[in-house]
Amino acid sequence: MRVNGEKVCLEKSLPLAAYLAARGFDCRMVAVERNGQIVPKADYEKVELQEEDILEIVRFVGGG
């Protein structure tokens, strides 16, 4: 799998929400694109990641 351009070994299929949590991401503070499609936050638990997936994960940052 590729995440933000870097190769990541995915040992088994797992839900996107579980992957994000394991990597320390707050699901409320990120946007995820999977294989060129934006993943709705409501689907993070349903989307099963596979070794061939390409993810782009973007964090929201506040400021002023």
N, CA, C, O and CB atoms as a CASP TS submission, in Angstrom:
PFRMAT TS
TARGET T0000
AUTHOR 0000-0000-0000
METHOD Language model
MODEL 1
PARENT N/A
ATOM      1  N   MET     1       0.854  -1.164   0.000  1.00  0.00           N
ATOM      2  CA  MET     1       0.000   0.000   0.000  1.00  0.00           C
ATOM      3  C   MET     1       0.903   1.230   0.000  1.00  0.00           C
ATOM      4  O   MET     1       2.023   1.187   0.509  1.00  0.00           O
ATOM      5  CB  MET     1      -0.973  -0.004   1.224  1.00  0.00           C
ATOM      6  N   ARG     2       0.416   2.307  -0.565  1.00  0.00           N
ATOM      7  CA  ARG     2       1.139   3.585  -0.539  1.00  0.00           C
ATOM      8  C   ARG     2       0.316   4.589   0.271  1.00  0.00           C
ATOM      9  O   ARG     2      -0.890   4.733   0.072  1.00  0.00           O
ATOM     10  CB  ARG     2       1.406   4.121  -1.998  1.00  0.00           C
ATOM     11  N   VAL     3       0.994   5.274   1.184  1.00  0.00           N
ATOM     12  CA  VAL     3       0.358   6.298   2.006  1.00  0.00           C
ATOM     13  C   VAL     3       1.172   7.575   1.863  1.00  0.00           C
ATOM     14  O   VAL     3       2.345   7.620   2.232  1.00  0.00           O
ATOM     15  CB  VAL     3       0.254   5.852   3.510  1.00  0.00           C
ATOM     16  N   ASN     4       0.545   8.606   1.329  1.00  0.00           N
ATOM     17  CA  ASN     4       1.213   9.891   1.102  1.00  0.00           C
ATOM     18  C   ASN     4       2.535   9.703   0.365  1.00  0.00           C
ATOM     19  O   ASN     4       3.537  10.343   0.684  1.00  0.00           O
ATOM     20  CB  ASN     4       1.455  10.611   2.434  1.00  0.00           C
ATOM     21  N   GLY     5       2.517   8.815  -0.624  1.00  0.00           N
ATOM     22  CA  GLY     5       3.674   8.600  -1.480  1.00  0.00           C
ATOM     23  C   GLY     5       4.701   7.610  -0.969  1.00  0.00           C
ATOM     24  O   GLY     5       5.656   7.302  -1.681  1.00  0.00           O
ATOM     25  N   GLU     6       4.535   7.100   0.250  1.00  0.00           N
ATOM     26  CA  GLU     6       5.492   6.162   0.819  1.00  0.00           C
ATOM     27  C   GLU     6       4.911   4.755   0.871  1.00  0.00           C
ATOM     28  O   GLU     6       3.734   4.571   1.181  1.00  0.00           O
ATOM     29  CB  GLU     6       5.912   6.611   2.215  1.00  0.00           C
ATOM     30  N   LYS     7       5.746   3.764   0.566  1.00  0.00           N
ATOM     31  CA  LYS     7       5.332   2.358   0.615  1.00  0.00           C
ATOM     32  C   LYS     7       5.141   1.948   2.068  1.00  0.00           C
ATOM     33  O   LYS     7       6.009   2.182   2.909  1.00  0.00           O
ATOM     34  CB  LYS     7       6.379   1.436  -0.086  1.00  0.00           C
ATOM     35  N   VAL     8       3.998   1.335   2.355  1.00  0.00           N
ATOM     36  CA  VAL     8       3.667   0.853   3.689  1.00  0.00           C
ATOM     37  C   VAL     8       3.233  -0.600   3.561  1.00  0.00           C
ATOM     38  O   VAL     8       2.409  -0.933   2.710  1.00  0.00           O
ATOM     39  CB  VAL     8       2.547   1.726   4.358  1.00  0.00           C
ATOM     40  N   CYS     9       3.785  -1.462   4.401  1.00  0.00           N
ATOM     41  CA  CYS     9       3.401  -2.875   4.372  1.00  0.00           C
ATOM     42  C   CYS     9       2.108  -3.058   5.159  1.00  0.00           C
ATOM     43  O   CYS     9       2.025  -2.721   6.341  1.00  0.00           O
ATOM     44  CB  CYS     9       4.533  -3.776   4.955  1.00  0.00           C
ATOM     45  N   LEU    10       1.118  -3.589   4.488  1.00  0.00           N
ATOM     46  CA  LEU    10      -0.165  -3.875   5.127  1.00  0.00           C
ATOM     47  C   LEU    10      -0.245  -5.386   5.290  1.00  0.00           C
ATOM     48  O   LEU    10      -0.410  -6.105   4.305  1.00  0.00           O
ATOM     49  CB  LEU    10      -1.385  -3.314   4.284  1.00  0.00           C
ATOM     50  N   GLU    11      -0.133  -5.873   6.514  1.00  0.00           N
ATOM     51  CA  GLU    11      -0.074  -7.312   6.765  1.00  0.00           C
ATOM     52  C   GLU    11      -1.395  -8.018   6.478  1.00  0.00           C
ATOM     53  O   GLU    11      -1.409  -9.175   6.057  1.00  0.00           O
ATOM     54  CB  GLU    11       0.328  -7.563   8.196  1.00  0.00           C
ATOM     55  N   LYS    12      -2.505  -7.315   6.706  1.00  0.00           N
ATOM     56  CA  LYS    12      -3.822  -7.888   6.437  1.00  0.00           C
ATOM     57  C   LYS    12      -4.800  -6.763   6.187  1.00  0.00           C
ATOM     58  O   LYS    12      -4.538  -5.614   6.541  1.00  0.00           O
ATOM     59  CB  LYS    12      -4.301  -8.783   7.608  1.00  0.00           C
ATOM     60  N   SER    13      -5.912  -7.086   5.585  1.00  0.00           N
ATOM     61  CA  SER    13      -6.968  -6.119   5.348  1.00  0.00           C
ATOM     62  C   SER    13      -7.488  -5.611   6.689  1.00  0.00           C
ATOM     63  O   SER    13      -7.684  -6.390   7.622  1.00  0.00           O
ATOM     64  CB  SER    13      -8.114  -6.742   4.507  1.00  0.00           C
ATOM     65  N   LEU    14      -7.709  -4.305   6.779  1.00  0.00           N
ATOM     66  CA  LEU    14      -8.292  -3.763   7.993  1.00  0.00           C
ATOM     67  C   LEU    14      -9.064  -2.494   7.657  1.00  0.00           C
ATOM     68  O   LEU    14      -8.809  -1.863   6.631  1.00  0.00           O
ATOM     69  CB  LEU    14      -7.203  -3.482   9.052  1.00  0.00           C
ATOM     70  N   PRO    15     -10.013  -2.116   8.524  1.00  0.00           N
ATOM     71  CA  PRO    15     -10.806  -0.919   8.267  1.00  0.00           C
ATOM     72  C   PRO    15      -9.939   0.339   8.295  1.00  0.00           C
ATOM     73  O   PRO    15      -8.968   0.420   9.048  1.00  0.00           O
ATOM     74  CB  PRO    15     -11.933  -0.801   9.292  1.00  0.00           C
ATOM     75  N   LEU    16     -10.297   1.304   7.474  1.00  0.00           N
ATOM     76  CA  LEU    16      -9.581   2.566   7.427  1.00  0.00           C
ATOM     77  C   LEU    16      -9.518   3.210   8.809  1.00  0.00           C
ATOM     78  O   LEU    16      -8.466   3.717   9.199  1.00  0.00           O
ATOM     79  CB  LEU    16     -10.243   3.514   6.431  1.00  0.00           C
ATOM     80  N   ALA    17     -10.617   3.203   9.556  1.00  0.00           N
ATOM     81  CA  ALA    17     -10.643   3.812  10.891  1.00  0.00           C
ATOM     82  C   ALA    17      -9.601   3.168  11.805  1.00  0.00           C
ATOM     83  O   ALA    17      -8.933   3.871  12.563  1.00  0.00           O
ATOM     84  CB  ALA    17     -12.047   3.682  11.516  1.00  0.00           C
ATOM     85  N   ALA    18      -9.454   1.858  11.745  1.00  0.00           N
ATOM     86  CA  ALA    18      -8.472   1.148  12.573  1.00  0.00           C
ATOM     87  C   ALA    18      -7.050   1.523  12.159  1.00  0.00           C
ATOM     88  O   ALA    18      -6.183   1.706  13.013  1.00  0.00           O
ATOM     89  CB  ALA    18      -8.673  -0.382  12.463  1.00  0.00           C
ATOM     90  N   TYR    19      -6.812   1.636  10.871  1.00  0.00           N
ATOM     91  CA  TYR    19      -5.490   2.025  10.377  1.00  0.00           C
ATOM     92  C   TYR    19      -5.141   3.429  10.878  1.00  0.00           C
ATOM     93  O   TYR    19      -4.039   3.654  11.379  1.00  0.00           O
ATOM     94  CB  TYR    19      -5.445   1.974   8.822  1.00  0.00           C
ATOM     95  N   LEU    20      -6.073   4.368  10.744  1.00  0.00           N
ATOM     96  CA  LEU    20      -5.832   5.737  11.186  1.00  0.00           C
ATOM     97  C   LEU    20      -5.551   5.792  12.682  1.00  0.00           C
ATOM     98  O   LEU    20      -4.620   6.474  13.111  1.00  0.00           O
ATOM     99  CB  LEU    20      -7.027   6.622  10.844  1.00  0.00           C
ATOM    100  N   ALA    21      -6.342   5.087  13.476  1.00  0.00           N
ATOM    101  CA  ALA    21      -6.164   5.075  14.929  1.00  0.00           C
ATOM    102  C   ALA    21      -4.800   4.493  15.305  1.00  0.00           C
ATOM    103  O   ALA    21      -4.122   5.019  16.187  1.00  0.00           O
ATOM    104  CB  ALA    21      -7.290   4.267  15.602  1.00  0.00           C
ATOM    105  N   ALA    22      -4.400   3.414  14.641  1.00  0.00           N
ATOM    106  CA  ALA    22      -3.117   2.771  14.929  1.00  0.00           C
ATOM    107  C   ALA    22      -1.940   3.693  14.608  1.00  0.00           C
ATOM    108  O   ALA    22      -0.871   3.572  15.205  1.00  0.00           O
ATOM    109  CB  ALA    22      -2.989   1.470  14.135  1.00  0.00           C
ATOM    110  N   ARG    23      -2.142   4.609  13.669  1.00  0.00           N
ATOM    111  CA  ARG    23      -1.074   5.543  13.273  1.00  0.00           C
ATOM    112  C   ARG    23      -1.175   6.881  13.997  1.00  0.00           C
ATOM    113  O   ARG    23      -0.418   7.805  13.701  1.00  0.00           O
ATOM    114  CB  ARG    23      -1.117   5.778  11.769  1.00  0.00           C
ATOM    115  N   GLY    24      -2.110   6.989  14.949  1.00  0.00           N
ATOM    116  CA  GLY    24      -2.220   8.186  15.765  1.00  0.00           C
ATOM    117  C   GLY    24      -2.994   9.333  15.149  1.00  0.00           C
ATOM    118  O   GLY    24      -2.915  10.463  15.632  1.00  0.00           O
ATOM    119  N   PHE    25      -3.749   9.059  14.081  1.00  0.00           N
ATOM    120  CA  PHE    25      -4.567  10.096  13.464  1.00  0.00           C
ATOM    121  C   PHE    25      -5.906  10.198  14.177  1.00  0.00           C
ATOM    122  O   PHE    25      -6.482   9.187  14.578  1.00  0.00           O
ATOM    123  CB  PHE    25      -4.777   9.807  11.967  1.00  0.00           C
ATOM    124  N   ASP    26      -6.400  11.417  14.335  1.00  0.00           N
ATOM    125  CA  ASP    26      -7.741  11.665  14.849  1.00  0.00           C
ATOM    126  C   ASP    26      -8.664  11.720  13.630  1.00  0.00           C
ATOM    127  O   ASP    26      -8.536  12.623  12.803  1.00  0.00           O
ATOM    128  CB  ASP    26      -7.812  13.004  15.708  1.00  0.00           C
ATOM    129  N   CYS    27      -9.583  10.776  13.511  1.00  0.00           N
ATOM    130  CA  CYS    27     -10.465  10.686  12.341  1.00  0.00           C
ATOM    131  C   CYS    27     -11.251  11.970  12.093  1.00  0.00           C
ATOM    132  O   CYS    27     -11.642  12.249  10.959  1.00  0.00           O
ATOM    133  CB  CYS    27     -11.429   9.533  12.513  1.00  0.00           C
ATOM    134  N   ARG    28     -11.483  12.745  13.137  1.00  0.00           N
ATOM    135  CA  ARG    28     -12.231  13.998  12.985  1.00  0.00           C
ATOM    136  C   ARG    28     -11.385  15.094  12.351  1.00  0.00           C
ATOM    137  O   ARG    28     -11.919  16.092  11.867  1.00  0.00           O
ATOM    138  CB  ARG    28     -12.748  14.468  14.338  1.00  0.00           C
ATOM    139  N   MET    29     -10.067  14.914  12.351  1.00  0.00           N
ATOM    140  CA  MET    29      -9.158  15.972  11.916  1.00  0.00           C
ATOM    141  C   MET    29      -8.397  15.647  10.633  1.00  0.00           C
ATOM    142  O   MET    29      -7.400  16.296  10.318  1.00  0.00           O
ATOM    143  CB  MET    29      -8.181  16.262  13.002  1.00  0.00           C
ATOM    144  N   VAL    30      -8.870  14.640   9.894  1.00  0.00           N
ATOM    145  CA  VAL    30      -8.202  14.279   8.648  1.00  0.00           C
ATOM    146  C   VAL    30      -9.210  14.125   7.518  1.00  0.00           C
ATOM    147  O   VAL    30     -10.402  13.912   7.743  1.00  0.00           O
ATOM    148  CB  VAL    30      -7.404  12.987   8.824  1.00  0.00           C
ATOM    149  N   ALA    31      -8.704  14.236   6.314  1.00  0.00           N
ATOM    150  CA  ALA    31      -9.459  13.888   5.109  1.00  0.00           C
ATOM    151  C   ALA    31      -8.638  12.797   4.428  1.00  0.00           C
ATOM    152  O   ALA    31      -7.408  12.853   4.415  1.00  0.00           O
ATOM    153  CB  ALA    31      -9.703  15.156   4.146  1.00  0.00           C
ATOM    154  N   VAL    32      -9.326  11.800   3.860  1.00  0.00           N
ATOM    155  CA  VAL    32      -8.628  10.676   3.238  1.00  0.00           C
ATOM    156  C   VAL    32      -9.130  10.479   1.812  1.00  0.00           C
ATOM    157  O   VAL    32     -10.330  10.458   1.542  1.00  0.00           O
ATOM    158  CB  VAL    32      -8.823   9.382   4.063  1.00  0.00           C
ATOM    159  N   GLU    33      -8.160  10.336   0.915  1.00  0.00           N
ATOM    160  CA  GLU    33      -8.442   9.974  -0.470  1.00  0.00           C
ATOM    161  C   GLU    33      -7.894   8.563  -0.668  1.00  0.00           C
ATOM    162  O   GLU    33      -6.734   8.288  -0.361  1.00  0.00           O
ATOM    163  CB  GLU    33      -7.802  11.005  -1.496  1.00  0.00           C
ATOM    164  N   ARG    34      -8.731   7.684  -1.180  1.00  0.00           N
ATOM    165  CA  ARG    34      -8.332   6.294  -1.432  1.00  0.00           C
ATOM    166  C   ARG    34      -8.504   6.011  -2.915  1.00  0.00           C
ATOM    167  O   ARG    34      -9.611   6.097  -3.447  1.00  0.00           O
ATOM    168  CB  ARG    34      -9.171   5.287  -0.567  1.00  0.00           C
ATOM    169  N   ASN    35      -7.426   5.678  -3.567  1.00  0.00           N
ATOM    170  CA  ASN    35      -7.441   5.354  -4.993  1.00  0.00           C
ATOM    171  C   ASN    35      -8.135   6.436  -5.820  1.00  0.00           C
ATOM    172  O   ASN    35      -8.904   6.148  -6.737  1.00  0.00           O
ATOM    173  CB  ASN    35      -8.130   4.014  -5.215  1.00  0.00           C
ATOM    174  N   GLY    36      -7.839   7.697  -5.465  1.00  0.00           N
ATOM    175  CA  GLY    36      -8.360   8.821  -6.236  1.00  0.00           C
ATOM    176  C   GLY    36      -9.746   9.294  -5.850  1.00  0.00           C
ATOM    177  O   GLY    36     -10.267  10.228  -6.460  1.00  0.00           O
ATOM    178  N   GLN    37     -10.358   8.673  -4.847  1.00  0.00           N
ATOM    179  CA  GLN    37     -11.709   9.043  -4.415  1.00  0.00           C
ATOM    180  C   GLN    37     -11.696   9.464  -2.947  1.00  0.00           C
ATOM    181  O   GLN    37     -11.107   8.783  -2.108  1.00  0.00           O
ATOM    182  CB  GLN    37     -12.695   7.866  -4.629  1.00  0.00           C
ATOM    183  N   ILE    38     -12.345  10.589  -2.640  1.00  0.00           N
ATOM    184  CA  ILE    38     -12.470  11.020  -1.249  1.00  0.00           C
ATOM    185  C   ILE    38     -13.347  10.017  -0.501  1.00  0.00           C
ATOM    186  O   ILE    38     -14.404   9.621  -0.993  1.00  0.00           O
ATOM    187  CB  ILE    38     -13.068  12.463  -1.157  1.00  0.00           C
ATOM    188  N   VAL    39     -12.907   9.610   0.687  1.00  0.00           N
ATOM    189  CA  VAL    39     -13.678   8.680   1.511  1.00  0.00           C
ATOM    190  C   VAL    39     -14.497   9.500   2.504  1.00  0.00           C
ATOM    191  O   VAL    39     -13.924  10.232   3.311  1.00  0.00           O
ATOM    192  CB  VAL    39     -12.741   7.655   2.253  1.00  0.00           C
ATOM    193  N   PRO    40     -15.834   9.392   2.462  1.00  0.00           N
ATOM    194  CA  PRO    40     -16.658  10.099   3.453  1.00  0.00           C
ATOM    195  C   PRO    40     -16.349   9.585   4.863  1.00  0.00           C
ATOM    196  O   PRO    40     -16.151   8.386   5.061  1.00  0.00           O
ATOM    197  CB  PRO    40     -18.172   9.923   3.134  1.00  0.00           C
ATOM    198  N   LYS    41     -16.309  10.487   5.830  1.00  0.00           N
ATOM    199  CA  LYS    41     -16.007  10.080   7.207  1.00  0.00           C
ATOM    200  C   LYS    41     -16.948   8.983   7.704  1.00  0.00           C
ATOM    201  O   LYS    41     -16.537   8.121   8.481  1.00  0.00           O
ATOM    202  CB  LYS    41     -16.089  11.284   8.137  1.00  0.00           C
ATOM    203  N   ALA    42     -18.188   9.010   7.267  1.00  0.00           N
ATOM    204  CA  ALA    42     -19.159   7.994   7.678  1.00  0.00           C
ATOM    205  C   ALA    42     -18.759   6.596   7.211  1.00  0.00           C
ATOM    206  O   ALA    42     -19.260   5.603   7.739  1.00  0.00           O
ATOM    207  CB  ALA    42     -20.537   8.341   7.136  1.00  0.00           C
ATOM    208  N   ASP    43     -17.861   6.507   6.226  1.00  0.00           N
ATOM    209  CA  ASP    43     -17.441   5.211   5.681  1.00  0.00           C
ATOM    210  C   ASP    43     -16.113   4.709   6.241  1.00  0.00           C
ATOM    211  O   ASP    43     -15.677   3.618   5.874  1.00  0.00           O
ATOM    212  CB  ASP    43     -17.339   5.304   4.188  1.00  0.00           C
ATOM    213  N   TYR    44     -15.458   5.469   7.116  1.00  0.00           N
ATOM    214  CA  TYR    44     -14.145   5.065   7.623  1.00  0.00           C
ATOM    215  C   TYR    44     -14.171   3.680   8.279  1.00  0.00           C
ATOM    216  O   TYR    44     -13.197   2.935   8.167  1.00  0.00           O
ATOM    217  CB  TYR    44     -13.640   6.095   8.622  1.00  0.00           C
ATOM    218  N   GLU    45     -15.243   3.327   8.948  1.00  0.00           N
ATOM    219  CA  GLU    45     -15.351   2.005   9.590  1.00  0.00           C
ATOM    220  C   GLU    45     -15.620   0.893   8.573  1.00  0.00           C
ATOM    221  O   GLU    45     -15.255  -0.261   8.798  1.00  0.00           O
ATOM    222  CB  GLU    45     -16.466   2.019  10.641  1.00  0.00           C
ATOM    223  N   LYS    46     -16.261   1.247   7.454  1.00  0.00           N
ATOM    224  CA  LYS    46     -16.676   0.244   6.459  1.00  0.00           C
ATOM    225  C   LYS    46     -15.608  -0.048   5.412  1.00  0.00           C
ATOM    226  O   LYS    46     -15.551  -1.155   4.877  1.00  0.00           O
ATOM    227  CB  LYS    46     -17.933   0.704   5.766  1.00  0.00           C
ATOM    228  N   VAL    47     -14.764   0.933   5.116  1.00  0.00           N
ATOM    229  CA  VAL    47     -13.763   0.783   4.052  1.00  0.00           C
ATOM    230  C   VAL    47     -12.639  -0.131   4.524  1.00  0.00           C
ATOM    231  O   VAL    47     -11.945   0.174   5.494  1.00  0.00           O
ATOM    232  CB  VAL    47     -13.193   2.164   3.627  1.00  0.00           C
ATOM    233  N   GLU    48     -12.465  -1.251   3.835  1.00  0.00           N
ATOM    234  CA  GLU    48     -11.405  -2.217   4.145  1.00  0.00           C
ATOM    235  C   GLU    48     -10.199  -1.932   3.261  1.00  0.00           C
ATOM    236  O   GLU    48     -10.287  -2.003   2.035  1.00  0.00           O
ATOM    237  CB  GLU    48     -11.901  -3.684   3.945  1.00  0.00           C
ATOM    238  N   LEU    49      -9.076  -1.609   3.888  1.00  0.00           N
ATOM    239  CA  LEU    49      -7.861  -1.327   3.138  1.00  0.00           C
ATOM    240  C   LEU    49      -7.250  -2.614   2.605  1.00  0.00           C
ATOM    241  O   LEU    49      -7.311  -3.662   3.248  1.00  0.00           O
ATOM    242  CB  LEU    49      -6.851  -0.581   4.011  1.00  0.00           C
ATOM    243  N   GLN    50      -6.658  -2.515   1.414  1.00  0.00           N
ATOM    244  CA  GLN    50      -6.006  -3.645   0.755  1.00  0.00           C
ATOM    245  C   GLN    50      -4.579  -3.236   0.387  1.00  0.00           C
ATOM    246  O   GLN    50      -4.279  -2.045   0.303  1.00  0.00           O
ATOM    247  CB  GLN    50      -6.806  -4.101  -0.514  1.00  0.00           C
ATOM    248  N   GLU    51      -3.718  -4.199   0.172  1.00  0.00           N
ATOM    249  CA  GLU    51      -2.311  -3.950  -0.134  1.00  0.00           C
ATOM    250  C   GLU    51      -2.130  -3.070  -1.374  1.00  0.00           C
ATOM    251  O   GLU    51      -1.162  -2.313  -1.450  1.00  0.00           O
ATOM    252  CB  GLU    51      -1.587  -5.268  -0.332  1.00  0.00           C
ATOM    253  N   GLU    52      -3.037  -3.156  -2.339  1.00  0.00           N
ATOM    254  CA  GLU    52      -2.883  -2.386  -3.585  1.00  0.00           C
ATOM    255  C   GLU    52      -3.427  -0.954  -3.495  1.00  0.00           C
ATOM    256  O   GLU    52      -3.346  -0.212  -4.474  1.00  0.00           O
ATOM    257  CB  GLU    52      -3.582  -3.110  -4.713  1.00  0.00           C
ATOM    258  N   ASP    53      -3.975  -0.553  -2.349  1.00  0.00           N
ATOM    259  CA  ASP    53      -4.555   0.784  -2.196  1.00  0.00           C
ATOM    260  C   ASP    53      -3.494   1.881  -2.183  1.00  0.00           C
ATOM    261  O   ASP    53      -2.347   1.665  -1.793  1.00  0.00           O
ATOM    262  CB  ASP    53      -5.369   0.851  -0.918  1.00  0.00           C
ATOM    263  N   ILE    54      -3.917   3.065  -2.623  1.00  0.00           N
ATOM    264  CA  ILE    54      -3.099   4.269  -2.557  1.00  0.00           C
ATOM    265  C   ILE    54      -3.892   5.294  -1.750  1.00  0.00           C
ATOM    266  O   ILE    54      -4.983   5.701  -2.152  1.00  0.00           O
ATOM    267  CB  ILE    54      -2.732   4.813  -3.999  1.00  0.00           C
ATOM    268  N   LEU    55      -3.340   5.707  -0.615  1.00  0.00           N
ATOM    269  CA  LEU    55      -4.008   6.658   0.270  1.00  0.00           C
ATOM    270  C   LEU    55      -3.272   7.984   0.288  1.00  0.00           C
ATOM    271  O   LEU    55      -2.044   8.031   0.215  1.00  0.00           O
ATOM    272  CB  LEU    55      -4.111   6.095   1.687  1.00  0.00           C
ATOM    273  N   GLU    56      -4.030   9.048   0.384  1.00  0.00           N
ATOM    274  CA  GLU    56      -3.512  10.375   0.690  1.00  0.00           C
ATOM    275  C   GLU    56      -4.271  10.819   1.928  1.00  0.00           C
ATOM    276  O   GLU    56      -5.499  10.894   1.920  1.00  0.00           O
ATOM    277  CB  GLU    56      -3.685  11.399  -0.526  1.00  0.00           C
ATOM    278  N   ILE    57      -3.540  11.112   2.986  1.00  0.00           N
ATOM    279  CA  ILE    57      -4.137  11.543   4.248  1.00  0.00           C
ATOM    280  C   ILE    57      -3.696  12.970   4.518  1.00  0.00           C
ATOM    281  O   ILE    57      -2.502  13.267   4.529  1.00  0.00           O
ATOM    282  CB  ILE    57      -3.734  10.598   5.426  1.00  0.00           C
ATOM    283  N   VAL    58      -4.671  13.856   4.738  1.00  0.00           N
ATOM    284  CA  VAL    58      -4.396  15.267   4.964  1.00  0.00           C
ATOM    285  C   VAL    58      -4.952  15.639   6.320  1.00  0.00           C
ATOM    286  O   VAL    58      -6.110  15.350   6.621  1.00  0.00           O
ATOM    287  CB  VAL    58      -5.005  16.158   3.842  1.00  0.00           C
ATOM    288  N   ARG    59      -4.125  16.288   7.155  1.00  0.00           N
ATOM    289  CA  ARG    59      -4.565  16.759   8.467  1.00  0.00           C
ATOM    290  C   ARG    59      -5.049  18.194   8.362  1.00  0.00           C
ATOM    291  O   ARG    59      -4.495  19.000   7.616  1.00  0.00           O
ATOM    292  CB  ARG    59      -3.427  16.648   9.505  1.00  0.00           C
ATOM    293  N   PHE    60      -6.090  18.498   9.121  1.00  0.00           N
ATOM    294  CA  PHE    60      -6.571  19.881   9.209  1.00  0.00           C
ATOM    295  C   PHE    60      -5.752  20.595  10.278  1.00  0.00           C
ATOM    296  O   PHE    60      -5.533  20.061  11.365  1.00  0.00           O
ATOM    297  CB  PHE    60      -8.112  19.940   9.542  1.00  0.00           C
ATOM    298  N   VAL    61      -5.306  21.795   9.961  1.00  0.00           N
ATOM    299  CA  VAL    61      -4.510  22.584  10.902  1.00  0.00           C
ATOM    300  C   VAL    61      -5.171  23.948  11.037  1.00  0.00           C
ATOM    301  O   VAL    61      -5.455  24.623  10.048  1.00  0.00           O
ATOM    302  CB  VAL    61      -3.016  22.719  10.427  1.00  0.00           C
ATOM    303  N   GLY    62      -5.409  24.338  12.292  1.00  0.00           N
ATOM    304  CA  GLY    62      -5.999  25.645  12.538  1.00  0.00           C
ATOM    305  C   GLY    62      -4.917  26.701  12.680  1.00  0.00           C
ATOM    306  O   GLY    62      -3.753  26.389  12.927  1.00  0.00           O
ATOM    307  N   GLY    63      -5.303  27.908  12.525  1.00  0.00           N
ATOM    308  CA  GLY    63      -4.344  28.993  12.667  1.00  0.00           C
ATOM    309  C   GLY    63      -5.022  30.321  12.398  1.00  0.00           C
ATOM    310  O   GLY    63      -6.229  30.396  12.166  1.00  0.00           O
ATOM    311  N   GLY    64      -4.230  31.340  12.436  1.00  0.00           N
ATOM    312  CA  GLY    64      -4.852  32.633  12.204  1.00  0.00           C
ATOM    313  C   GLY    64      -3.894  33.658  11.707  1.00  0.00           C
ATOM    314  O   GLY    64      -4.283  34.801  11.467  1.00  0.00           O
TER
END
